[in-house]
């Protein structure tokens, strides 16, 4: 983990402490704990499994797309990439750290940078696209109830929907336009050379251009095989709905009735859309505040704080801890591999 990620992790920890103090202040924690104790273990386990499925599903999609490009890769390996991505996305502002680290480990394990970039960008574009479509649907068909539940946070929903839509358009343009992608690659190299992080190298520039050409070829492959994209879109819808369904499982697990799964899932989706692009590690603090506002009419009394602690604990903190363990294992494994390579290189030089 580099210095920038350590700073982001420190900010996340500080936000966790501040958020926890804000949540617990003014609450009867004895009543909250009693409410949590009423949670049905079956629903709790189902919700935990749903949270793990949500992250793992990205790995299944990465595996499917890599196999489409004739890579022999295992689903477990790709699930590992998805947990690494979740960890670094969770500790960096606007979830910017996930994909670079996924790309790093994929390249270390023999995947071409160009192919890996296309696969990860395809997953990201479809992920955002599905979120935007859901967001627009909620805005059109559920606007009045949404405004009533979100109250003063409705503007954040509009902002989140706009930012996600803009990102989808930008990523699609980069993917479809080979000139744009080459321009970004050349510009990035120039910036690194200007700050003396790279030396001038004609050979490296040629390799980058080759990579850009391979990237465009992979994009064209997916554009010509729309059925594969359709499969990923359908699976992404299931993935997205799973994390929204988790909140309804907690609602039912607490023994509550009267609110439909659609309402609970729509409100949870609205929160995700609102905070997804905010420059806060893990959208910490604002997610909890929006949750308490959005669900104040659905979870009565102490059940509101209890449900928020369990829901957020499962769909973020539990998965973040698992992801941290996976990321640490990947780092140690990569370091041991480099040490072995260095020893073999020294032996070859001696002989």
MIBA-685999 format. One record per residue (C-alpha): residue number from 1; x, y, z; residue in three letters. Coordinates in nm, 4 decimals, padded with zeros to 6 digits. Example, Ala and Ser with C-alpha at 12.3 -4.5 7.8 and 13.67 -1.06 7.14 Angstrom:
ZAZA   k       px       py       pz   r
ZAZA   1  01.2300 -00.4500  00.7800 ALA
ZAZA   2  01.3670 -00.1060  00.7140 SER
//
This chain:
ZAZA   k       px       py       pz   r
ZAZA   1  00.0000  00.0000  00.0000 UNK
ZAZA   2  00.1533  00.3328 -00.1052 UNK
ZAZA   3  00.1580  00.6584  00.0894 UNK
ZAZA   4 -00.1523  00.7955 -00.0871 UNK
ZAZA   5 -00.3548  00.4853  00.0053 UNK
ZAZA   6 -00.2313  00.5033  00.3650 UNK
ZAZA   7 -00.3505  00.8651  00.3877 UNK
ZAZA   8 -00.6892  00.7638  00.2410 UNK
ZAZA   9 -00.7142  00.4758  00.4902 UNK
ZAZA  10 -00.6353  00.7203  00.7734 UNK
ZAZA  11 -00.9059  00.9586  00.6526 UNK
ZAZA  12 -01.1499  00.6657  00.6330 UNK
ZAZA  13 -01.0681  00.5658  00.9924 UNK
ZAZA  14 -01.1184  00.9235  01.1113 UNK
ZAZA  15 -01.4528  00.9423  00.9283 UNK
ZAZA  16 -01.5569  00.6101  01.0853 UNK
ZAZA  17 -01.4845  00.7469  01.4347 UNK
ZAZA  18 -01.6685  01.0742  01.3673 UNK
ZAZA  19 -01.9626  00.8908  01.2088 UNK
ZAZA  20 -01.9883  00.6455  01.4992 UNK
ZAZA  21 -01.9878  00.9282  01.7546 UNK
ZAZA  22 -02.2593  01.1106  01.5563 UNK
ZAZA  23 -02.4709  00.7939  01.5298 UNK
ZAZA  24 -02.4452  00.6962  01.8945 UNK
ZAZA  25 -02.4921  01.0481  02.0292 UNK
ZAZA  26 -02.8536  01.1022  02.1337 UNK
ZAZA  27 -02.9478  00.7361  02.0835 UNK
ZAZA  28 -03.0570  00.4926  02.3521 UNK
ZAZA  29 -02.7898  00.2337  02.2716 UNK
ZAZA  30 -02.9461 -00.0188  02.5074 UNK
ZAZA  31 -03.2650 -00.0072  02.2985 UNK
ZAZA  32 -03.0590 -00.0256  01.9774 UNK
ZAZA  33 -02.8741 -00.3354  02.0994 UNK
ZAZA  34 -03.2035 -00.4949  02.2065 UNK
ZAZA  35 -03.3450 -00.4262  01.8589 UNK
ZAZA  36 -03.0375 -00.5824  01.6979 UNK
ZAZA  37 -03.0756 -00.8897  01.9195 UNK
ZAZA  38 -03.4252 -00.9435  01.7736 UNK
ZAZA  39 -03.2754 -00.9913  01.4261 UNK
ZAZA  40 -03.3512 -01.3392  01.2928 UNK
ZAZA  41 -03.0181 -01.5274  01.2437 UNK
ZAZA  42 -03.1467 -01.6811  00.9185 UNK
ZAZA  43 -03.2116 -01.3378  00.7664 UNK
ZAZA  44 -02.8775 -01.2133  00.9033 UNK
ZAZA  45 -02.6872 -01.4992  00.7355 UNK
ZAZA  46 -02.8810 -01.4452  00.4119 UNK
ZAZA  47 -02.7917 -01.0748  00.4190 UNK
ZAZA  48 -02.4226 -01.1523  00.4840 UNK
ZAZA  49 -02.4202 -01.3991  00.1940 UNK
ZAZA  50 -02.5835 -01.1359 -00.0264 UNK
ZAZA  51 -02.3092 -00.8835  00.0592 UNK
ZAZA  52 -02.0378 -01.1354 -00.0312 UNK
ZAZA  53 -02.2210 -01.2263 -00.3531 UNK
ZAZA  54 -02.2348 -00.8587 -00.4500 UNK
ZAZA  55 -01.8535 -00.8303 -00.4539 UNK
ZAZA  56 -01.7940 -01.1802 -00.5923 UNK
ZAZA  57 -02.0306 -01.1158 -00.8846 UNK
ZAZA  58 -01.7861 -00.8653 -01.0309 UNK
ZAZA  59 -01.5227 -01.1397 -01.0307 UNK
ZAZA  60 -01.7553 -01.3743 -01.2204 UNK
ZAZA  61 -01.8075 -01.1056 -01.4852 UNK
ZAZA  62 -01.4323 -01.0403 -01.5141 UNK
ZAZA  63 -01.3792 -01.4150 -01.5566 UNK
ZAZA  64 -01.6507 -01.4404 -01.8229 UNK
ZAZA  65 -01.5054 -01.1521 -02.0268 UNK
ZAZA  66 -01.1454 -01.2777 -01.9965 UNK
ZAZA  67 -01.2530 -01.6212 -02.1181 UNK
ZAZA  68 -01.4261 -01.4492 -02.4097 UNK
ZAZA  69 -01.0792 -01.3154 -02.4992 UNK
ZAZA  70 -00.9390 -01.6740 -02.4812 UNK
ZAZA  71 -00.7729 -01.6443 -02.1406 UNK
ZAZA  72 -00.7642 -01.9601 -01.9298 UNK
ZAZA  73 -00.8500 -01.8187 -01.5902 UNK
ZAZA  74 -01.0337 -01.9463 -01.2841 UNK
ZAZA  75 -01.3399 -01.7822 -01.1301 UNK
ZAZA  76 -01.1709 -01.7838 -00.7860 UNK
ZAZA  77 -00.8775 -01.5863 -00.9263 UNK
ZAZA  78 -01.1100 -01.3229 -01.0720 UNK
ZAZA  79 -01.3135 -01.3046 -00.7499 UNK
ZAZA  80 -00.9809 -01.2243 -00.5826 UNK
ZAZA  81 -00.9439 -00.9270 -00.8203 UNK
ZAZA  82 -01.2919 -00.8040 -00.7289 UNK
ZAZA  83 -01.2191 -00.8107 -00.3542 UNK
ZAZA  84 -00.8889 -00.6279 -00.4101 UNK
ZAZA  85 -01.0817 -00.3682 -00.6109 UNK
ZAZA  86 -01.3437 -00.3303 -00.3379 UNK
ZAZA  87 -01.0798 -00.2709 -00.0708 UNK
ZAZA  88 -00.8906  00.0005 -00.2575 UNK
ZAZA  89 -01.2156  00.1577 -00.3812 UNK
ZAZA  90 -01.3406  00.1629 -00.0221 UNK
ZAZA  91 -01.0398  00.3536  00.1148 UNK
ZAZA  92 -00.9947  00.6045 -00.1700 UNK
ZAZA  93 -01.2071  00.9106 -00.2593 UNK
ZAZA  94 -01.4715  00.8472 -00.5294 UNK
ZAZA  95 -01.3578  00.4817 -00.5381 UNK
ZAZA  96 -01.0654  00.5755 -00.7658 UNK
ZAZA  97 -00.8110  00.3279 -00.6297 UNK
ZAZA  98 -00.9844 -00.0006 -00.7104 UNK
ZAZA  99 -00.9289 -00.0501 -01.0832 UNK
ZAZA 100 -00.5576  00.0500 -01.0914 UNK
ZAZA 101 -00.4823 -00.2136 -00.8264 UNK
ZAZA 102 -00.6913 -00.4744 -01.0081 UNK
ZAZA 103 -00.5011 -00.3941 -01.3270 UNK
ZAZA 104 -00.1695 -00.4248 -01.1407 UNK
ZAZA 105 -00.2418 -00.7765 -01.0117 UNK
ZAZA 106 -00.3966 -00.8904 -01.3396 UNK
ZAZA 107 -00.0837 -00.7809 -01.5258 UNK
ZAZA 108  00.1356 -00.9578 -01.2686 UNK
ZAZA 109 -00.0535 -01.2809 -01.3348 UNK
ZAZA 110 -00.0035 -01.2785 -01.7103 UNK
ZAZA 111 -00.2949 -01.0797 -01.8512 UNK
ZAZA 112 -00.2204 -00.8183 -02.1162 UNK
ZAZA 113 -00.2643 -00.4636 -01.9893 UNK
ZAZA 114 -00.4733 -00.3779 -02.2963 UNK
ZAZA 115 -00.7122 -00.6723 -02.2506 UNK
ZAZA 116 -00.7356 -00.6241 -01.8739 UNK
ZAZA 117 -00.8104 -00.2533 -01.9232 UNK
ZAZA 118 -01.0917 -00.3306 -02.1680 UNK
ZAZA 119 -01.2423 -00.5948 -01.9388 UNK
ZAZA 120 -01.2313 -00.3719 -01.6297 UNK
ZAZA 121 -01.3629 -00.0704 -01.8215 UNK
ZAZA 122 -01.6447 -00.2790 -01.9706 UNK
ZAZA 123 -01.7472 -00.3975 -01.6240 UNK
ZAZA 124 -01.7265 -00.0400 -01.4912 UNK
ZAZA 125 -01.9275  00.1110 -01.7778 UNK
ZAZA 126 -02.2016 -00.1515 -01.7504 UNK
ZAZA 127 -02.2046 -00.1162 -01.3697 UNK
ZAZA 128 -02.2545  00.2606 -01.4001 UNK
ZAZA 129 -02.4967  00.2250 -01.6917 UNK
ZAZA 130 -02.7238 -00.0085 -01.4935 UNK
ZAZA 131 -02.7078  00.2293 -01.1966 UNK
ZAZA 132 -02.8030  00.5248 -01.4186 UNK
ZAZA 133 -03.0953  00.3369 -01.5792 UNK
ZAZA 134 -03.2233  00.2397 -01.2331 UNK
ZAZA 135 -03.1786  00.5980 -01.1170 UNK
ZAZA 136 -03.3727  00.7426 -01.4093 UNK
ZAZA 137 -03.6458  00.4824 -01.3580 UNK
ZAZA 138 -03.6779  00.5735 -00.9895 UNK
ZAZA 139 -03.6866  00.9431 -01.0801 UNK
ZAZA 140 -03.9665  00.8934 -01.3344 UNK
ZAZA 141 -04.1872  00.6387 -01.1590 UNK
ZAZA 142 -04.1115  00.7030 -00.7907 UNK
ZAZA 143 -04.0359  01.0755 -00.7725 UNK
ZAZA 144 -04.2937  01.1909 -00.5167 UNK
ZAZA 145 -04.2271  00.9136 -00.2584 UNK
ZAZA 146 -03.8529  00.9619 -00.3187 UNK
ZAZA 147 -03.8746  01.3343 -00.2443 UNK
ZAZA 148 -04.0815  01.2622  00.0680 UNK
ZAZA 149 -03.8257  01.0137  00.2033 UNK
ZAZA 150 -03.4998  01.1890  00.1038 UNK
ZAZA 151 -03.6202  01.5383  00.2022 UNK
ZAZA 152 -03.3210  01.7779  00.1997 UNK
ZAZA 153 -03.0946  01.5106  00.0490 UNK
ZAZA 154 -03.2879  01.5005 -00.2785 UNK
ZAZA 155 -03.0356  01.7408 -00.4378 UNK
ZAZA 156 -02.7603  01.4847 -00.3701 UNK
ZAZA 157 -02.9618  01.2291 -00.5640 UNK
ZAZA 158 -02.9798  01.4646 -00.8634 UNK
ZAZA 159 -02.6067  01.5346 -00.8356 UNK
ZAZA 160 -02.5176  01.1655 -00.8097 UNK
ZAZA 161 -02.7350  01.0761 -01.1078 UNK
ZAZA 162 -02.5792  01.3552 -01.3163 UNK
ZAZA 163 -02.2211  01.2579 -01.2262 UNK
ZAZA 164 -02.2805  00.8893 -01.2979 UNK
ZAZA 165 -02.4427  00.9716 -01.6332 UNK
ZAZA 166 -02.1511  01.1999 -01.7285 UNK
ZAZA 167 -01.9006  00.9269 -01.6358 UNK
ZAZA 168 -02.0833  00.6652 -01.8469 UNK
ZAZA 169 -02.0767  00.8987 -02.1498 UNK
ZAZA 170 -01.7053  00.9752 -02.0972 UNK
ZAZA 171 -01.6041  00.6093 -02.0571 UNK
ZAZA 172 -01.8057  00.5055 -02.3625 UNK
ZAZA 173 -01.6369  00.7781 -02.5678 UNK
ZAZA 174 -01.2899  00.6633 -02.4544 UNK
ZAZA 175 -01.3737  00.2999 -02.5297 UNK
ZAZA 176 -01.5175  00.3608 -02.8757 UNK
ZAZA 177 -01.2683  00.6269 -02.9923 UNK
ZAZA 178 -00.9187  00.4791 -03.0572 UNK
ZAZA 179 -00.7769  00.8273 -03.1232 UNK
ZAZA 180 -00.9033  00.9485 -02.7862 UNK
ZAZA 181 -00.7508  00.6510 -02.6042 UNK
ZAZA 182 -00.4152  00.6951 -02.7836 UNK
ZAZA 183 -00.4244  01.0648 -02.6988 UNK
ZAZA 184 -00.4776  00.9843 -02.3292 UNK
ZAZA 185 -00.1882  00.7323 -02.3345 UNK
ZAZA 186  00.0487  00.9804 -02.5028 UNK
ZAZA 187 -00.0575  01.2636 -02.2703 UNK
ZAZA 188 -00.0027  01.0419 -01.9644 UNK
ZAZA 189  00.3471  00.9495 -02.0836 UNK
ZAZA 190  00.4331  01.3167 -02.1451 UNK
ZAZA 191  00.3160  01.4157 -01.7951 UNK
ZAZA 192  00.5247  01.1389 -01.6347 UNK
ZAZA 193  00.8292  01.2436 -01.8375 UNK
ZAZA 194  00.7764  01.6094 -01.7458 UNK
ZAZA 195  00.7846  01.5228 -01.3747 UNK
ZAZA 196  01.0896  01.3034 -01.4463 UNK
ZAZA 197  00.9098  00.9870 -01.3402 UNK
ZAZA 198  00.9895  00.8372 -01.6821 UNK
ZAZA 199  01.2839  00.8783 -01.9168 UNK
ZAZA 200  01.2387  00.9329 -02.2906 UNK
ZAZA 201  01.2207  00.5988 -02.4683 UNK
ZAZA 202  01.1155  00.5433 -02.8280 UNK
ZAZA 203  01.0779  00.1709 -02.7597 UNK
ZAZA 204  00.8366  00.2326 -02.4704 UNK
ZAZA 205  00.6309  00.4755 -02.6805 UNK
ZAZA 206  00.6009  00.2129 -02.9550 UNK
ZAZA 207  00.4918 -00.0452 -02.6980 UNK
ZAZA 208  00.2269  00.1949 -02.5644 UNK
ZAZA 209  00.0952  00.2473 -02.9180 UNK
ZAZA 210  00.0838 -00.1309 -02.9690 UNK
ZAZA 211 -00.1066 -00.1603 -02.6424 UNK
ZAZA 212 -00.3537  00.1050 -02.7604 UNK
ZAZA 213 -00.4074 -00.0888 -03.0852 UNK
ZAZA 214 -00.4629 -00.4145 -02.8911 UNK
ZAZA 215 -00.7050 -00.2299 -02.6631 UNK
ZAZA 216 -00.9095 -00.1119 -02.9621 UNK
ZAZA 217 -00.9125 -00.4646 -03.1078 UNK
ZAZA 218 -01.0549 -00.5984 -02.7795 UNK
ZAZA 219 -01.3203 -00.3237 -02.7785 UNK
ZAZA 220 -01.4190 -00.4142 -03.1351 UNK
ZAZA 221 -01.4443 -00.7803 -03.0323 UNK
ZAZA 222 -01.6985 -00.6995 -02.7618 UNK
ZAZA 223 -01.8904 -00.4631 -02.9907 UNK
ZAZA 224 -01.9218 -00.7433 -03.2461 UNK
ZAZA 225 -02.0294 -00.9918 -02.9768 UNK
ZAZA 226 -02.3247 -00.8049 -02.8290 UNK
ZAZA 227 -02.4654 -01.1255 -02.6756 UNK
ZAZA 228 -02.1712 -01.1347 -02.4333 UNK
ZAZA 229 -02.2357 -00.7740 -02.3325 UNK
ZAZA 230 -02.6064 -00.8584 -02.2857 UNK
ZAZA 231 -02.5101 -01.1405 -02.0458 UNK
ZAZA 232 -02.2939 -00.9023 -01.8410 UNK
ZAZA 233 -02.5708 -00.6386 -01.8342 UNK
ZAZA 234 -02.8263 -00.8945 -01.7099 UNK
ZAZA 235 -02.5885 -01.0246 -01.4430 UNK
ZAZA 236 -02.5041 -00.6688 -01.3361 UNK
ZAZA 237 -02.8741 -00.5988 -01.2797 UNK
ZAZA 238 -02.8889 -00.9035 -01.0505 UNK
ZAZA 239 -02.5707 -00.7898 -00.8754 UNK
ZAZA 240 -02.6973 -00.4360 -00.8203 UNK
ZAZA 241 -03.0373 -00.5534 -00.6949 UNK
ZAZA 242 -02.8735 -00.7977 -00.4521 UNK
ZAZA 243 -02.7169 -00.5237 -00.2399 UNK
ZAZA 244 -03.0457 -00.3299 -00.2357 UNK
ZAZA 245 -03.2321 -00.6496 -00.1422 UNK
ZAZA 246 -02.9971 -00.6877  00.1558 UNK
ZAZA 247 -03.1698 -00.3957  00.3307 UNK
ZAZA 248 -03.5100 -00.5582  00.2854 UNK
ZAZA 249 -03.3720 -00.8822  00.4375 UNK
ZAZA 250 -03.2701 -00.6830  00.7452 UNK
ZAZA 251 -03.6159 -00.5199  00.7514 UNK
ZAZA 252 -03.7892 -00.8586  00.7507 UNK
ZAZA 253 -03.5299 -01.0087  00.9850 UNK
ZAZA 254 -03.6217 -00.7503  01.2468 UNK
ZAZA 255 -03.9806 -00.8746  01.2273 UNK
ZAZA 256 -04.1132 -00.5618  01.0560 UNK
ZAZA 257 -04.3961 -00.5605  00.8013 UNK
ZAZA 258 -04.6019 -00.3165  00.5954 UNK
ZAZA 259 -04.3416 -00.1826  00.3523 UNK
ZAZA 260 -04.2852 -00.3531  00.0175 UNK
ZAZA 261 -03.9486 -00.4856 -00.1001 UNK
ZAZA 262 -03.9709 -00.2437 -00.3944 UNK
ZAZA 263 -03.9901  00.0610 -00.1644 UNK
ZAZA 264 -03.6984 -00.0502  00.0536 UNK
ZAZA 265 -03.4843 -00.1432 -00.2474 UNK
ZAZA 266 -03.5662  00.1822 -00.4301 UNK
ZAZA 267 -03.4638  00.3935 -00.1319 UNK
ZAZA 268 -03.1407  00.1972 -00.0862 UNK
ZAZA 269 -03.0686  00.2376 -00.4583 UNK
ZAZA 270 -03.1290  00.6124 -00.4282 UNK
ZAZA 271 -02.8740  00.6348 -00.1460 UNK
ZAZA 272 -02.6156  00.4446 -00.3521 UNK
ZAZA 273 -02.6695  00.6702 -00.6531 UNK
ZAZA 274 -02.6414  00.9845 -00.4410 UNK
ZAZA 275 -02.3140  00.8939 -00.2659 UNK
ZAZA 276 -02.1438  00.6813 -00.5340 UNK
ZAZA 277 -01.9336  00.9620 -00.6847 UNK
ZAZA 278 -01.8711  01.1720 -00.3738 UNK
ZAZA 279 -01.5001  01.2340 -00.2928 UNK
ZAZA 280 -01.5129  01.0572  00.0448 UNK
ZAZA 281 -01.3464  00.7205  00.1190 UNK
ZAZA 282 -01.6287  00.4675  00.1316 UNK
ZAZA 283 -01.8811  00.7563  00.1162 UNK
ZAZA 284 -01.8375  00.7499  00.4933 UNK
ZAZA 285 -02.0691  00.9653  00.7040 UNK
ZAZA 286 -02.2991  01.0902  00.4298 UNK
ZAZA 287 -02.4265  00.7351  00.3630 UNK
ZAZA 288 -02.5276  00.6902  00.7257 UNK
ZAZA 289 -02.6943  01.0317  00.7457 UNK
ZAZA 290 -02.8916  00.9721  00.4265 UNK
ZAZA 291 -02.9944  00.6259  00.5490 UNK
ZAZA 292 -03.1369  00.7654  00.8726 UNK
ZAZA 293 -03.3349  01.0269  00.6794 UNK
ZAZA 294 -03.4556  00.7983  00.3977 UNK
ZAZA 295 -03.5685  00.5141  00.6246 UNK
ZAZA 296 -03.6955  00.7189  00.9206 UNK
ZAZA 297 -04.0580  00.6422  00.8235 UNK
ZAZA 298 -03.9908  00.2714  00.7631 UNK
ZAZA 299 -03.7821  00.1577  01.0621 UNK
ZAZA 300 -03.9528  00.2816  01.3832 UNK
ZAZA 301 -03.7625  00.3991  01.6907 UNK
ZAZA 302 -03.4463  00.2099  01.7796 UNK
ZAZA 303 -03.4933 -00.0158  01.4763 UNK
ZAZA 304 -03.3692  00.2687  01.2528 UNK
ZAZA 305 -03.0204  00.2874  01.4061 UNK
ZAZA 306 -03.0107 -00.0904  01.4547 UNK
ZAZA 307 -03.0924 -00.1575  01.0888 UNK
ZAZA 308 -02.8402  00.0995  00.9705 UNK
ZAZA 309 -02.5610 -00.0503  01.1833 UNK
ZAZA 310 -02.6326 -00.4022  01.0567 UNK
ZAZA 311 -02.6893 -00.3037  00.6932 UNK
ZAZA 312 -02.3822 -00.0814  00.6702 UNK
ZAZA 313 -02.1828 -00.3291  00.8767 UNK
ZAZA 314 -02.2536 -00.6076  00.6273 UNK
ZAZA 315 -02.2499 -00.4315  00.2893 UNK
ZAZA 316 -01.9405 -00.2226  00.3639 UNK
ZAZA 317 -01.7385 -00.2958  00.6787 UNK
ZAZA 318 -01.7620 -00.6766  00.6746 UNK
ZAZA 319 -01.6764 -00.6896  00.3041 UNK
ZAZA 320 -01.3995 -00.4297  00.3524 UNK
ZAZA 321 -01.2361 -00.6460  00.6213 UNK
ZAZA 322 -01.2557 -00.9555  00.3976 UNK
ZAZA 323 -01.1208 -00.7497  00.1071 UNK
ZAZA 324 -00.8348 -00.6164  00.3221 UNK
ZAZA 325 -00.7338 -00.9745  00.4075 UNK
ZAZA 326 -00.7448 -01.0727  00.0372 UNK
ZAZA 327 -00.5441 -00.7619 -00.0624 UNK
ZAZA 328 -00.2831 -00.8350  00.2072 UNK
ZAZA 329 -00.2534 -01.1965  00.0865 UNK
ZAZA 330 -00.2096 -01.0793 -00.2751 UNK
ZAZA 331  00.0580 -00.8307 -00.1679 UNK
ZAZA 332  00.2560 -01.0884  00.0302 UNK
ZAZA 333  00.2250 -01.3439 -00.2486 UNK
ZAZA 334  00.3435 -01.0883 -00.5050 UNK
ZAZA 335  00.6390 -00.9887 -00.2879 UNK
ZAZA 336  00.7455 -01.3526 -00.2359 UNK
ZAZA 337  00.7203 -01.4058 -00.6132 UNK
ZAZA 338  00.9496 -01.1058 -00.6758 UNK
ZAZA 339  01.2006 -01.2358 -00.4197 UNK
ZAZA 340  01.2079 -01.5773 -00.5903 UNK
ZAZA 341  01.2569 -01.4111 -00.9295 UNK
ZAZA 342  01.5452 -01.2018 -00.7893 UNK
ZAZA 343  01.7172 -01.5122 -00.6457 UNK
ZAZA 344  01.6860 -01.7001 -00.9762 UNK
ZAZA 345  01.8247 -01.3975 -01.1614 UNK
ZAZA 346  02.1279 -01.3801 -00.9274 UNK
ZAZA 347  02.1911 -01.7526 -00.9729 UNK
ZAZA 348  02.1824 -01.7149 -01.3528 UNK
ZAZA 349  02.4306 -01.4256 -01.3349 UNK
ZAZA 350  02.6699 -01.6284 -01.1160 UNK
ZAZA 351  02.6512 -01.9314 -01.3431 UNK
//
